[in-house]
Amino acid sequence: MKQTRLLSRLDCLMTSVIRRQLQCGLLWLALLAPAIACAQIDPIKRDLIQFGYNQPLEGRAPLAGYAFYYHNQPDFLRTNLTLRLALAPVYLDSELGFNHALGANTDFAIGVAGGGFADGYNEIRNGKWIETESFDGNCAELSASIFHLINPGDLIPLNFVLRGAAHYSEYERNDNTAPDFQLPDDGTTFNVRTGLRWGGIEPTLFPELAMEISGWYEGVFRAESGTYGFNGDREVEPGTHLFWGTAALSYTLPESKQNFFVRVVAGTSLKADRLSAFRLGGFLPLSAEYPLSLPGYYFQEFSARQFALVNANYLLPIAPNERWNLQFNAATASMDYLSGTEQAGNWVSGVGAGLLYRSPSDKFKIIVGYAYGIDAIRSSGRGANSINFLLQFDLDKPHGNNFSPAQPGRWRGWNWLLGR
């Protein structure tokens, strides 16, 4: 049953205030719905619980957080099948991979995704969240992917990726959308993504050793285009072309266990609109396959036609066995804003610091941190503060000596939550 029908029935049972509280709660759980789309079939078994949240200390901003269960299972039912599943309370992203389906070095996968609020849009201009021009959106998607290993036998894999998807979006007002603000038309978008990826980064918090160099193209073609907003003052382009590339390295010093992570991402676009532009801001490292993080800013505060972004992170152990670590991060970006979302200054930077605790065997990680957006525009001038909270629980890692060796698949609390 569609989310809109569910909410209409709830209207009969509760006041508009209670309804909005429920809707905000679901939106927070679905926001940044797991967008972990791997660029090749993941050969590692994983069972992860991920949680992240950003809270600005100035201004009013959209809720920014994620909470999801990530499962990757090679040898699913048969030895040549791999199941990938990312499950949030109101969103599902799944893919079934067929190893060597199109040849010795070519894999094939089909995917199903969708859920509530995942296609919502928040208008942010000059450091202010414009709630009257923001709206919710639900979606459903079917996809098919081809992964071809170009250099079999090499230490670092080089993969060619081709992915096509049909994505249906249904937009709806929330309680703060202006009555005279026209929503975009519901409709289907056809996406084509292709690229080369050398190496890769695991879908985990601060991997010890990883590297990647990749380049990508994505075409976004809409069956329904046109105008929306106040008297049709903004466009939905019939076709958008996105190009981006990234280079990343994570390395841990063998003796001191200090960890360094650096990522450079740059992108440009043709015919981008508000629904397809690059969105930068916030510090939620697992919000997407390539998160465009800027600590200290609102999540997706900036809409860019083109950009260049540098992220750096440093972990310094401060206790025996690396249980406690100081975490420092910084980012800087240059961007050309999307028309209609411009602000003074094309260069923005942010810094952050936090305290990380990791359990034995890295089974559990938790970070509490602070971030400062150096160039953020707020009512008091330039500069903004925020706090962030990140958690990762690995159900599949071996327990330390102080834990019972029960199998993660028998953790009944999580099974109950998933309805197994």
Secondary structure, 3 states (H helix, E strand, C coil): CCHHHHHHHHHCCCCHHHHHHHHHHHHHHHCCCCCCCCCCCCCCCEEEEEEEEEEECCCCCCCEEEEEEEEEEECCCCCCEEEEEEEECCEEEEEEEECCCCCCCEEEEEEEEEECCCCCEEEEECCEEEEEEEEEEEEEEEEEEEEEECCCCCCCCEEEEEEEEEEEEEEECCCCCCCCCECCCCEEEEEEEEEEEEEECCCCCCCCCEEEEEEEEEEEEECCCEEEECCCCEEECCEEEEEEEEEEEEEECCCCCCEEEEEEEEEEEECCCCCCCEEECECCCCCCCCCCCECCCCCCCEEEEEEEEEEEEEEEECCHHHCEEEEEEEEEEEEEECCCCCCCCCEEEEEEEEEEEECHHHCEEEEEEEEEEEEEEECCEEEEEEEEEEEEEECCCCCCCCCCCCCHHHCHHHHHHHCC
